[in-house]
Amino acid sequence: MKILLDENIDQNLKRFLKDYEVYHVRDMKWLGRKNGELLKLAVTNNFDVFISNDAQIKFQQNLTKFDIHLIILKTKGNDLDFVYPILPRLLEVINAIKSRVTKDKYFEI
């Protein structure tokens, strides 16, 4: 399963997702791209999951147009210290997506 981390997500999150193929927007040289363009690029490049902390994305984009799972991290900051407490839930959601236990495309954690 292929996961894309938005530029507002700490790149170090990758080390907790080592069972997956994980890229940061920086790795893809997609820094500065708008959400709609990022989602199109992610789908075109066969990403299964896009992780961001931009809660406004669901209001800015018609998410039904994109065949990708979107996970929004509702943390108080971007550093890994803020993500660490929700890491078990994040892994639970990613595993549910991978095993096709859920058909949901949008998650807020």
PDB file as gemmi writes it, atoms N, CA and C in Angstrom:
CRYST1    1.000    1.000    1.000  90.00  90.00  90.00 P 1                      
ATOM      1  N   MET A   1       0.850  -1.178   0.000  1.00  0.00           N  
ATOM      2  CA  MET A   1       0.000   0.000   0.000  1.00  0.00           C  
ATOM      3  C   MET A   1       0.889   1.232   0.000  1.00  0.00           C  
ATOM      4  N   LYS A   2       0.528   2.202  -0.786  1.00  0.00           N  
ATOM      5  CA  LYS A   2       1.320   3.405  -0.995  1.00  0.00           C  
ATOM      6  C   LYS A   2       0.663   4.595  -0.291  1.00  0.00           C  
ATOM      7  N   ILE A   3       1.451   5.286   0.542  1.00  0.00           N  
ATOM      8  CA  ILE A   3       0.945   6.394   1.356  1.00  0.00           C  
ATOM      9  C   ILE A   3       1.731   7.656   1.041  1.00  0.00           C  
ATOM     10  N   LEU A   4       1.010   8.779   0.893  1.00  0.00           N  
ATOM     11  CA  LEU A   4       1.634  10.081   0.671  1.00  0.00           C  
ATOM     12  C   LEU A   4       1.377  10.973   1.875  1.00  0.00           C  
ATOM     13  N   LEU A   5       2.450  11.549   2.409  1.00  0.00           N  
ATOM     14  CA  LEU A   5       2.351  12.497   3.516  1.00  0.00           C  
ATOM     15  C   LEU A   5       2.395  13.914   2.953  1.00  0.00           C  
ATOM     16  N   ASP A   6       1.458  14.731   3.355  1.00  0.00           N  
ATOM     17  CA  ASP A   6       1.407  16.130   2.937  1.00  0.00           C  
ATOM     18  C   ASP A   6       2.595  16.888   3.514  1.00  0.00           C  
ATOM     19  N   GLU A   7       2.892  18.035   2.962  1.00  0.00           N  
ATOM     20  CA  GLU A   7       4.044  18.802   3.434  1.00  0.00           C  
ATOM     21  C   GLU A   7       3.863  19.319   4.856  1.00  0.00           C  
ATOM     22  N   ASN A   8       2.633  19.344   5.358  1.00  0.00           N  
ATOM     23  CA  ASN A   8       2.394  19.801   6.728  1.00  0.00           C  
ATOM     24  C   ASN A   8       2.506  18.663   7.749  1.00  0.00           C  
ATOM     25  N   ILE A   9       2.944  17.499   7.293  1.00  0.00           N  
ATOM     26  CA  ILE A   9       3.148  16.339   8.171  1.00  0.00           C  
ATOM     27  C   ILE A   9       4.651  16.119   8.351  1.00  0.00           C  
ATOM     28  N   ASP A  10       5.065  15.881   9.576  1.00  0.00           N  
ATOM     29  CA  ASP A  10       6.471  15.621   9.886  1.00  0.00           C  
ATOM     30  C   ASP A  10       6.939  14.388   9.104  1.00  0.00           C  
ATOM     31  N   GLN A  11       8.024  14.543   8.352  1.00  0.00           N  
ATOM     32  CA  GLN A  11       8.571  13.444   7.549  1.00  0.00           C  
ATOM     33  C   GLN A  11       8.950  12.231   8.392  1.00  0.00           C  
ATOM     34  N   ASN A  12       9.262  12.459   9.658  1.00  0.00           N  
ATOM     35  CA  ASN A  12       9.674  11.372  10.534  1.00  0.00           C  
ATOM     36  C   ASN A  12       8.557  10.381  10.835  1.00  0.00           C  
ATOM     37  N   LEU A  13       7.333  10.715  10.455  1.00  0.00           N  
ATOM     38  CA  LEU A  13       6.229   9.777  10.614  1.00  0.00           C  
ATOM     39  C   LEU A  13       6.491   8.510   9.800  1.00  0.00           C  
ATOM     40  N   LYS A  14       7.270   8.629   8.743  1.00  0.00           N  
ATOM     41  CA  LYS A  14       7.568   7.479   7.880  1.00  0.00           C  
ATOM     42  C   LYS A  14       8.149   6.312   8.669  1.00  0.00           C  
ATOM     43  N   ARG A  15       8.942   6.588   9.678  1.00  0.00           N  
ATOM     44  CA  ARG A  15       9.587   5.490  10.412  1.00  0.00           C  
ATOM     45  C   ARG A  15       8.577   4.655  11.212  1.00  0.00           C  
ATOM     46  N   PHE A  16       7.399   5.193  11.489  1.00  0.00           N  
ATOM     47  CA  PHE A  16       6.355   4.442  12.182  1.00  0.00           C  
ATOM     48  C   PHE A  16       5.440   3.707  11.207  1.00  0.00           C  
ATOM     49  N   LEU A  17       5.643   3.961   9.936  1.00  0.00           N  
ATOM     50  CA  LEU A  17       4.822   3.336   8.890  1.00  0.00           C  
ATOM     51  C   LEU A  17       5.682   2.460   7.984  1.00  0.00           C  
ATOM     52  N   LYS A  18       6.707   1.856   8.546  1.00  0.00           N  
ATOM     53  CA  LYS A  18       7.691   1.125   7.742  1.00  0.00           C  
ATOM     54  C   LYS A  18       7.142  -0.131   7.075  1.00  0.00           C  
ATOM     55  N   ASP A  19       5.948  -0.570   7.461  1.00  0.00           N  
ATOM     56  CA  ASP A  19       5.333  -1.715   6.788  1.00  0.00           C  
ATOM     57  C   ASP A  19       4.681  -1.320   5.468  1.00  0.00           C  
ATOM     58  N   TYR A  20       4.739  -0.042   5.150  1.00  0.00           N  
ATOM     59  CA  TYR A  20       4.088   0.486   3.953  1.00  0.00           C  
ATOM     60  C   TYR A  20       5.099   1.237   3.097  1.00  0.00           C  
ATOM     61  N   GLU A  21       4.702   1.496   1.867  1.00  0.00           N  
ATOM     62  CA  GLU A  21       5.510   2.306   0.958  1.00  0.00           C  
ATOM     63  C   GLU A  21       5.074   3.760   1.174  1.00  0.00           C  
ATOM     64  N   VAL A  22       5.900   4.526   1.893  1.00  0.00           N  
ATOM     65  CA  VAL A  22       5.510   5.871   2.320  1.00  0.00           C  
ATOM     66  C   VAL A  22       6.444   6.913   1.715  1.00  0.00           C  
ATOM     67  N   TYR A  23       5.834   7.960   1.167  1.00  0.00           N  
ATOM     68  CA  TYR A  23       6.566   9.077   0.584  1.00  0.00           C  
ATOM     69  C   TYR A  23       6.039  10.367   1.185  1.00  0.00           C  
ATOM     70  N   HIS A  24       6.919  11.320   1.311  1.00  0.00           N  
ATOM     71  CA  HIS A  24       6.541  12.666   1.717  1.00  0.00           C  
ATOM     72  C   HIS A  24       6.431  13.501   0.440  1.00  0.00           C  
ATOM     73  N   VAL A  25       5.612  14.511   0.464  1.00  0.00           N  
ATOM     74  CA  VAL A  25       5.476  15.406  -0.694  1.00  0.00           C  
ATOM     75  C   VAL A  25       6.864  15.903  -1.136  1.00  0.00           C  
ATOM     76  N   ARG A  26       7.737  16.121  -0.186  1.00  0.00           N  
ATOM     77  CA  ARG A  26       9.106  16.559  -0.494  1.00  0.00           C  
ATOM     78  C   ARG A  26       9.841  15.500  -1.328  1.00  0.00           C  
ATOM     79  N   ASP A  27       9.668  14.228  -0.987  1.00  0.00           N  
ATOM     80  CA  ASP A  27      10.312  13.144  -1.745  1.00  0.00           C  
ATOM     81  C   ASP A  27       9.875  13.153  -3.206  1.00  0.00           C  
ATOM     82  N   MET A  28       8.630  13.517  -3.420  1.00  0.00           N  
ATOM     83  CA  MET A  28       8.057  13.512  -4.770  1.00  0.00           C  
ATOM     84  C   MET A  28       8.325  14.817  -5.521  1.00  0.00           C  
ATOM     85  N   LYS A  29       8.942  15.774  -4.836  1.00  0.00           N  
ATOM     86  CA  LYS A  29       9.207  17.109  -5.401  1.00  0.00           C  
ATOM     87  C   LYS A  29       7.906  17.833  -5.757  1.00  0.00           C  
ATOM     88  N   TRP A  30       6.912  17.678  -4.857  1.00  0.00           N  
ATOM     89  CA  TRP A  30       5.603  18.290  -5.040  1.00  0.00           C  
ATOM     90  C   TRP A  30       5.336  19.380  -4.016  1.00  0.00           C  
ATOM     91  N   LEU A  31       6.359  19.908  -3.391  1.00  0.00           N  
ATOM     92  CA  LEU A  31       6.165  20.977  -2.401  1.00  0.00           C  
ATOM     93  C   LEU A  31       5.487  22.180  -3.044  1.00  0.00           C  
ATOM     94  N   GLY A  32       4.594  22.808  -2.297  1.00  0.00           N  
ATOM     95  CA  GLY A  32       3.939  24.023  -2.773  1.00  0.00           C  
ATOM     96  C   GLY A  32       2.740  23.793  -3.676  1.00  0.00           C  
ATOM     97  N   ARG A  33       2.429  22.548  -3.975  1.00  0.00           N  
ATOM     98  CA  ARG A  33       1.277  22.265  -4.829  1.00  0.00           C  
ATOM     99  C   ARG A  33      -0.016  22.436  -4.035  1.00  0.00           C  
ATOM    100  N   LYS A  34      -1.041  22.878  -4.681  1.00  0.00           N  
ATOM    101  CA  LYS A  34      -2.359  23.033  -4.051  1.00  0.00           C  
ATOM    102  C   LYS A  34      -2.980  21.651  -3.835  1.00  0.00           C  
ATOM    103  N   ASN A  35      -3.928  21.579  -2.899  1.00  0.00           N  
ATOM    104  CA  ASN A  35      -4.529  20.295  -2.535  1.00  0.00           C  
ATOM    105  C   ASN A  35      -5.138  19.548  -3.715  1.00  0.00           C  
ATOM    106  N   GLY A  36      -5.879  20.233  -4.558  1.00  0.00           N  
ATOM    107  CA  GLY A  36      -6.499  19.577  -5.709  1.00  0.00           C  
ATOM    108  C   GLY A  36      -5.466  18.956  -6.627  1.00  0.00           C  
ATOM    109  N   GLU A  37      -4.418  19.694  -6.891  1.00  0.00           N  
ATOM    110  CA  GLU A  37      -3.343  19.185  -7.744  1.00  0.00           C  
ATOM    111  C   GLU A  37      -2.632  18.016  -7.064  1.00  0.00           C  
ATOM    112  N   LEU A  38      -2.389  18.138  -5.758  1.00  0.00           N  
ATOM    113  CA  LEU A  38      -1.744  17.050  -5.014  1.00  0.00           C  
ATOM    114  C   LEU A  38      -2.574  15.774  -5.056  1.00  0.00           C  
ATOM    115  N   LEU A  39      -3.856  15.907  -4.861  1.00  0.00           N  
ATOM    116  CA  LEU A  39      -4.730  14.729  -4.901  1.00  0.00           C  
ATOM    117  C   LEU A  39      -4.719  14.084  -6.289  1.00  0.00           C  
ATOM    118  N   LYS A  40      -4.744  14.891  -7.341  1.00  0.00           N  
ATOM    119  CA  LYS A  40      -4.671  14.353  -8.706  1.00  0.00           C  
ATOM    120  C   LYS A  40      -3.357  13.624  -8.923  1.00  0.00           C  
ATOM    121  N   LEU A  41      -2.253  14.243  -8.496  1.00  0.00           N  
ATOM    122  CA  LEU A  41      -0.939  13.611  -8.638  1.00  0.00           C  
ATOM    123  C   LEU A  41      -0.867  12.306  -7.841  1.00  0.00           C  
ATOM    124  N   ALA A  42      -1.427  12.322  -6.643  1.00  0.00           N  
ATOM    125  CA  ALA A  42      -1.404  11.123  -5.800  1.00  0.00           C  
ATOM    126  C   ALA A  42      -2.160   9.982  -6.475  1.00  0.00           C  
ATOM    127  N   VAL A  43      -3.333  10.269  -7.008  1.00  0.00           N  
ATOM    128  CA  VAL A  43      -4.125   9.242  -7.679  1.00  0.00           C  
ATOM    129  C   VAL A  43      -3.399   8.749  -8.925  1.00  0.00           C  
ATOM    130  N   THR A  44      -2.883   9.671  -9.728  1.00  0.00           N  
ATOM    131  CA  THR A  44      -2.160   9.316 -10.952  1.00  0.00           C  
ATOM    132  C   THR A  44      -0.945   8.447 -10.660  1.00  0.00           C  
ATOM    133  N   ASN A  45      -0.321   8.662  -9.500  1.00  0.00           N  
ATOM    134  CA  ASN A  45       0.875   7.916  -9.124  1.00  0.00           C  
ATOM    135  C   ASN A  45       0.566   6.728  -8.205  1.00  0.00           C  
ATOM    136  N   ASN A  46      -0.691   6.307  -8.221  1.00  0.00           N  
ATOM    137  CA  ASN A  46      -1.141   5.085  -7.547  1.00  0.00           C  
ATOM    138  C   ASN A  46      -0.981   5.079  -6.029  1.00  0.00           C  
ATOM    139  N   PHE A  47      -1.136   6.235  -5.399  1.00  0.00           N  
ATOM    140  CA  PHE A  47      -1.160   6.277  -3.943  1.00  0.00           C  
ATOM    141  C   PHE A  47      -2.537   5.822  -3.470  1.00  0.00           C  
ATOM    142  N   ASP A  48      -2.543   5.100  -2.368  1.00  0.00           N  
ATOM    143  CA  ASP A  48      -3.794   4.614  -1.797  1.00  0.00           C  
ATOM    144  C   ASP A  48      -4.330   5.533  -0.708  1.00  0.00           C  
ATOM    145  N   VAL A  49      -3.394   6.223  -0.013  1.00  0.00           N  
ATOM    146  CA  VAL A  49      -3.742   7.048   1.143  1.00  0.00           C  
ATOM    147  C   VAL A  49      -2.980   8.366   1.069  1.00  0.00           C  
ATOM    148  N   PHE A  50      -3.679   9.436   1.402  1.00  0.00           N  
ATOM    149  CA  PHE A  50      -3.068  10.762   1.526  1.00  0.00           C  
ATOM    150  C   PHE A  50      -3.309  11.222   2.959  1.00  0.00           C  
ATOM    151  N   ILE A  51      -2.220  11.528   3.694  1.00  0.00           N  
ATOM    152  CA  ILE A  51      -2.329  11.972   5.078  1.00  0.00           C  
ATOM    153  C   ILE A  51      -1.958  13.447   5.158  1.00  0.00           C  
ATOM    154  N   SER A  52      -2.836  14.227   5.766  1.00  0.00           N  
ATOM    155  CA  SER A  52      -2.642  15.671   5.902  1.00  0.00           C  
ATOM    156  C   SER A  52      -3.183  16.115   7.257  1.00  0.00           C  
ATOM    157  N   ASN A  53      -2.890  17.343   7.626  1.00  0.00           N  
ATOM    158  CA  ASN A  53      -3.572  17.911   8.792  1.00  0.00           C  
ATOM    159  C   ASN A  53      -4.364  19.147   8.390  1.00  0.00           C  
ATOM    160  N   ASP A  54      -4.640  19.269   7.101  1.00  0.00           N  
ATOM    161  CA  ASP A  54      -5.431  20.372   6.561  1.00  0.00           C  
ATOM    162  C   ASP A  54      -6.918  20.000   6.598  1.00  0.00           C  
ATOM    163  N   ALA A  55      -7.571  20.322   7.689  1.00  0.00           N  
ATOM    164  CA  ALA A  55      -8.982  19.967   7.871  1.00  0.00           C  
ATOM    165  C   ALA A  55      -9.893  20.689   6.875  1.00  0.00           C  
ATOM    166  N   GLN A  56      -9.422  21.731   6.244  1.00  0.00           N  
ATOM    167  CA  GLN A  56     -10.242  22.487   5.290  1.00  0.00           C  
ATOM    168  C   GLN A  56     -10.364  21.791   3.944  1.00  0.00           C  
ATOM    169  N   ILE A  57      -9.551  20.785   3.711  1.00  0.00           N  
ATOM    170  CA  ILE A  57      -9.534  20.116   2.408  1.00  0.00           C  
ATOM    171  C   ILE A  57     -10.913  19.559   2.031  1.00  0.00           C  
ATOM    172  N   LYS A  58     -11.662  19.087   3.013  1.00  0.00           N  
ATOM    173  CA  LYS A  58     -12.980  18.510   2.695  1.00  0.00           C  
ATOM    174  C   LYS A  58     -13.969  19.572   2.227  1.00  0.00           C  
ATOM    175  N   PHE A  59     -13.713  20.832   2.550  1.00  0.00           N  
ATOM    176  CA  PHE A  59     -14.573  21.924   2.099  1.00  0.00           C  
ATOM    177  C   PHE A  59     -14.070  22.528   0.793  1.00  0.00           C  
ATOM    178  N   GLN A  60     -12.793  22.363   0.514  1.00  0.00           N  
ATOM    179  CA  GLN A  60     -12.168  22.971  -0.662  1.00  0.00           C  
ATOM    180  C   GLN A  60     -12.203  22.075  -1.899  1.00  0.00           C  
ATOM    181  N   GLN A  61     -12.328  20.768  -1.672  1.00  0.00           N  
ATOM    182  CA  GLN A  61     -12.258  19.813  -2.780  1.00  0.00           C  
ATOM    183  C   GLN A  61     -13.496  18.918  -2.798  1.00  0.00           C  
ATOM    184  N   ASN A  62     -13.870  18.495  -3.976  1.00  0.00           N  
ATOM    185  CA  ASN A  62     -14.909  17.479  -4.119  1.00  0.00           C  
ATOM    186  C   ASN A  62     -14.199  16.136  -4.010  1.00  0.00           C  
ATOM    187  N   LEU A  63     -14.158  15.586  -2.813  1.00  0.00           N  
ATOM    188  CA  LEU A  63     -13.357  14.398  -2.549  1.00  0.00           C  
ATOM    189  C   LEU A  63     -13.865  13.160  -3.276  1.00  0.00           C  
ATOM    190  N   THR A  64     -15.116  13.173  -3.706  1.00  0.00           N  
ATOM    191  CA  THR A  64     -15.647  12.020  -4.426  1.00  0.00           C  
ATOM    192  C   THR A  64     -14.992  11.866  -5.804  1.00  0.00           C  
ATOM    193  N   LYS A  65     -14.351  12.907  -6.289  1.00  0.00           N  
ATOM    194  CA  LYS A  65     -13.662  12.865  -7.590  1.00  0.00           C  
ATOM    195  C   LYS A  65     -12.365  12.067  -7.530  1.00  0.00           C  
ATOM    196  N   PHE A  66     -11.840  11.845  -6.330  1.00  0.00           N  
ATOM    197  CA  PHE A  66     -10.518  11.252  -6.182  1.00  0.00           C  
ATOM    198  C   PHE A  66     -10.605   9.856  -5.583  1.00  0.00           C  
ATOM    199  N   ASP A  67     -10.040   8.893  -6.271  1.00  0.00           N  
ATOM    200  CA  ASP A  67     -10.029   7.517  -5.782  1.00  0.00           C  
ATOM    201  C   ASP A  67      -8.822   7.311  -4.860  1.00  0.00           C  
ATOM    202  N   ILE A  68      -8.932   7.882  -3.667  1.00  0.00           N  
ATOM    203  CA  ILE A  68      -7.869   7.809  -2.682  1.00  0.00           C  
ATOM    204  C   ILE A  68      -8.498   7.967  -1.294  1.00  0.00           C  
ATOM    205  N   HIS A  69      -7.883   7.342  -0.313  1.00  0.00           N  
ATOM    206  CA  HIS A  69      -8.331   7.509   1.073  1.00  0.00           C  
ATOM    207  C   HIS A  69      -7.621   8.719   1.653  1.00  0.00           C  
ATOM    208  N   LEU A  70      -8.360   9.554   2.318  1.00  0.00           N  
ATOM    209  CA  LEU A  70      -7.811  10.767   2.914  1.00  0.00           C  
ATOM    210  C   LEU A  70      -7.917  10.666   4.429  1.00  0.00           C  
ATOM    211  N   ILE A  71      -6.771  10.833   5.093  1.00  0.00           N  
ATOM    212  CA  ILE A  71      -6.736  10.812   6.552  1.00  0.00           C  
ATOM    213  C   ILE A  71      -6.270  12.181   7.024  1.00  0.00           C  
ATOM    214  N   ILE A  72      -7.116  12.842   7.802  1.00  0.00           N  
ATOM    215  CA  ILE A  72      -6.786  14.147   8.367  1.00  0.00           C  
ATOM    216  C   ILE A  72      -6.402  13.955   9.829  1.00  0.00           C  
ATOM    217  N   LEU A  73      -5.213  14.411  10.178  1.00  0.00           N  
ATOM    218  CA  LEU A  73      -4.743  14.350  11.560  1.00  0.00           C  
ATOM    219  C   LEU A  73      -5.113  15.659  12.237  1.00  0.00           C  
ATOM    220  N   LYS A  74      -5.975  15.568  13.215  1.00  0.00           N  
ATOM    221  CA  LYS A  74      -6.452  16.765  13.927  1.00  0.00           C  
ATOM    222  C   LYS A  74      -5.607  16.954  15.190  1.00  0.00           C  
ATOM    223  N   THR A  75      -4.391  17.356  14.985  1.00  0.00           N  
ATOM    224  CA  THR A  75      -3.462  17.558  16.093  1.00  0.00           C  
ATOM    225  C   THR A  75      -3.236  19.051  16.312  1.00  0.00           C  
ATOM    226  N   LYS A  76      -2.685  19.392  17.460  1.00  0.00           N  
ATOM    227  CA  LYS A  76      -2.443  20.804  17.779  1.00  0.00           C  
ATOM    228  C   LYS A  76      -1.208  21.362  17.086  1.00  0.00           C  
ATOM    229  N   GLY A  77      -0.411  20.496  16.504  1.00  0.00           N  
ATOM    230  CA  GLY A  77       0.798  20.934  15.815  1.00  0.00           C  
ATOM    231  C   GLY A  77       1.253  19.894  14.811  1.00  0.00           C  
ATOM    232  N   ASN A  78       2.290  20.250  14.063  1.00  0.00           N  
ATOM    233  CA  ASN A  78       2.783  19.388  12.996  1.00  0.00           C  
ATOM    234  C   ASN A  78       3.884  18.435  13.438  1.00  0.00           C  
ATOM    235  N   ASP A  79       4.517  18.716  14.565  1.00  0.00           N  
ATOM    236  CA  ASP A  79       5.632  17.894  15.015  1.00  0.00           C  
ATOM    237  C   ASP A  79       5.171  16.498  15.376  1.00  0.00           C  
ATOM    238  N   LEU A  80       6.080  15.557  15.284  1.00  0.00           N  
ATOM    239  CA  LEU A  80       5.781  14.174  15.603  1.00  0.00           C  
ATOM    240  C   LEU A  80       5.296  14.006  17.043  1.00  0.00           C  
ATOM    241  N   ASP A  81       5.730  14.886  17.936  1.00  0.00           N  
ATOM    242  CA  ASP A  81       5.278  14.832  19.331  1.00  0.00           C  
ATOM    243  C   ASP A  81       3.757  14.935  19.435  1.00  0.00           C  
ATOM    244  N   PHE A  82       3.145  15.673  18.536  1.00  0.00           N  
ATOM    245  CA  PHE A  82       1.691  15.834  18.542  1.00  0.00           C  
ATOM    246  C   PHE A  82       0.991  14.634  17.894  1.00  0.00           C  
ATOM    247  N   VAL A  83       1.674  13.984  16.977  1.00  0.00           N  
ATOM    248  CA  VAL A  83       1.097  12.851  16.255  1.00  0.00           C  
ATOM    249  C   VAL A  83       1.225  11.561  17.063  1.00  0.00           C  
ATOM    250  N   TYR A  84       2.276  11.465  17.841  1.00  0.00           N  
ATOM    251  CA  TYR A  84       2.552  10.227  18.567  1.00  0.00           C  
ATOM    252  C   TYR A  84       1.356   9.711  19.383  1.00  0.00           C  
ATOM    253  N   PRO A  85       0.627  10.561  20.107  1.00  0.00           N  
ATOM    254  CA  PRO A  85      -0.511  10.045  20.894  1.00  0.00           C  
ATOM    255  C   PRO A  85      -1.637   9.425  20.050  1.00  0.00           C  
ATOM    256  N   ILE A  86      -1.762   9.838  18.795  1.00  0.00           N  
ATOM    257  CA  ILE A  86      -2.825   9.285  17.952  1.00  0.00           C  
ATOM    258  C   ILE A  86      -2.305   8.195  17.003  1.00  0.00           C  
ATOM    259  N   LEU A  87      -1.040   7.866  17.130  1.00  0.00           N  
ATOM    260  CA  LEU A  87      -0.430   6.878  16.252  1.00  0.00           C  
ATOM    261  C   LEU A  87      -1.158   5.526  16.262  1.00  0.00           C  
ATOM    262  N   PRO A  88      -1.562   4.994  17.430  1.00  0.00           N  
ATOM    263  CA  PRO A  88      -2.303   3.716  17.398  1.00  0.00           C  
ATOM    264  C   PRO A  88      -3.578   3.795  16.556  1.00  0.00           C  
ATOM    265  N   ARG A  89      -4.306   4.876  16.672  1.00  0.00           N  
ATOM    266  CA  ARG A  89      -5.541   5.043  15.880  1.00  0.00           C  
ATOM    267  C   ARG A  89      -5.211   5.182  14.394  1.00  0.00           C  
ATOM    268  N   LEU A  90      -4.146   5.922  14.080  1.00  0.00           N  
ATOM    269  CA  LEU A  90      -3.727   6.078  12.688  1.00  0.00           C  
ATOM    270  C   LEU A  90      -3.400   4.715  12.085  1.00  0.00           C  
ATOM    271  N   LEU A  91      -2.645   3.915  12.794  1.00  0.00           N  
ATOM    272  CA  LEU A  91      -2.284   2.584  12.303  1.00  0.00           C  
ATOM    273  C   LEU A  91      -3.519   1.700  12.155  1.00  0.00           C  
ATOM    274  N   GLU A  92      -4.454   1.834  13.061  1.00  0.00           N  
ATOM    275  CA  GLU A  92      -5.702   1.083  12.988  1.00  0.00           C  
ATOM    276  C   GLU A  92      -6.469   1.426  11.708  1.00  0.00           C  
ATOM    277  N   VAL A  93      -6.556   2.709  11.405  1.00  0.00           N  
ATOM    278  CA  VAL A  93      -7.263   3.153  10.193  1.00  0.00           C  
ATOM    279  C   VAL A  93      -6.533   2.669   8.944  1.00  0.00           C  
ATOM    280  N   ILE A  94      -5.213   2.821   8.915  1.00  0.00           N  
ATOM    281  CA  ILE A  94      -4.433   2.377   7.753  1.00  0.00           C  
ATOM    282  C   ILE A  94      -4.597   0.869   7.544  1.00  0.00           C  
ATOM    283  N   ASN A  95      -4.560   0.107   8.617  1.00  0.00           N  
ATOM    284  CA  ASN A  95      -4.739  -1.343   8.503  1.00  0.00           C  
ATOM    285  C   ASN A  95      -6.141  -1.703   8.030  1.00  0.00           C  
ATOM    286  N   ALA A  96      -7.141  -0.950   8.461  1.00  0.00           N  
ATOM    287  CA  ALA A  96      -8.515  -1.184   8.000  1.00  0.00           C  
ATOM    288  C   ALA A  96      -8.636  -0.906   6.503  1.00  0.00           C  
ATOM    289  N   ILE A  97      -7.961   0.123   6.046  1.00  0.00           N  
ATOM    290  CA  ILE A  97      -7.961   0.440   4.611  1.00  0.00           C  
ATOM    291  C   ILE A  97      -7.266  -0.681   3.846  1.00  0.00           C  
ATOM    292  N   LYS A  98      -6.101  -1.077   4.330  1.00  0.00           N  
ATOM    293  CA  LYS A  98      -5.319  -2.115   3.647  1.00  0.00           C  
ATOM    294  C   LYS A  98      -6.094  -3.423   3.552  1.00  0.00           C  
ATOM    295  N   SER A  99      -6.739  -3.816   4.633  1.00  0.00           N  
ATOM    296  CA  SER A  99      -7.458  -5.090   4.648  1.00  0.00           C  
ATOM    297  C   SER A  99      -8.872  -4.980   4.085  1.00  0.00           C  
ATOM    298  N   ARG A 100      -9.220  -3.782   3.637  1.00  0.00           N  
ATOM    299  CA  ARG A 100     -10.536  -3.505   3.033  1.00  0.00           C  
ATOM    300  C   ARG A 100     -11.695  -3.748   3.994  1.00  0.00           C  
ATOM    301  N   VAL A 101     -11.434  -3.538   5.284  1.00  0.00           N  
ATOM    302  CA  VAL A 101     -12.478  -3.662   6.312  1.00  0.00           C  
ATOM    303  C   VAL A 101     -13.436  -2.484   6.219  1.00  0.00           C  
ATOM    304  N   THR A 102     -12.935  -1.359   5.751  1.00  0.00           N  
ATOM    305  CA  THR A 102     -13.756  -0.157   5.634  1.00  0.00           C  
ATOM    306  C   THR A 102     -13.847   0.274   4.176  1.00  0.00           C  
ATOM    307  N   LYS A 103     -14.992   0.835   3.837  1.00  0.00           N  
ATOM    308  CA  LYS A 103     -15.166   1.409   2.500  1.00  0.00           C  
ATOM    309  C   LYS A 103     -15.101   2.929   2.563  1.00  0.00           C  
ATOM    310  N   ASP A 104     -14.957   3.458   3.772  1.00  0.00           N  
ATOM    311  CA  ASP A 104     -14.868   4.905   3.941  1.00  0.00           C  
ATOM    312  C   ASP A 104     -13.631   5.434   3.222  1.00  0.00           C  
ATOM    313  N   LYS A 105     -13.753   6.643   2.711  1.00  0.00           N  
ATOM    314  CA  LYS A 105     -12.637   7.289   2.013  1.00  0.00           C  
ATOM    315  C   LYS A 105     -12.074   8.466   2.799  1.00  0.00           C  
ATOM    316  N   TYR A 106     -12.779   8.910   3.830  1.00  0.00           N  
ATOM    317  CA  TYR A 106     -12.361  10.097   4.576  1.00  0.00           C  
ATOM    318  C   TYR A 106     -12.361   9.780   6.075  1.00  0.00           C  
ATOM    319  N   PHE A 107     -11.257  10.110   6.730  1.00  0.00           N  
ATOM    320  CA  PHE A 107     -11.112   9.858   8.154  1.00  0.00           C  
ATOM    321  C   PHE A 107     -10.513  11.087   8.829  1.00  0.00           C  
ATOM    322  N   GLU A 108     -11.001  11.400  10.006  1.00  0.00           N  
ATOM    323  CA  GLU A 108     -10.397  12.427  10.852  1.00  0.00           C  
ATOM    324  C   GLU A 108      -9.975  11.758  12.147  1.00  0.00           C  
ATOM    325  N   ILE A 109      -8.715  11.955  12.489  1.00  0.00           N  
ATOM    326  CA  ILE A 109      -8.166  11.326  13.694  1.00  0.00           C  
ATOM    327  C   ILE A 109      -7.645  12.413  14.608  1.00  0.00           C  
TER     328      ILE A 109                                                      
END                                                                             
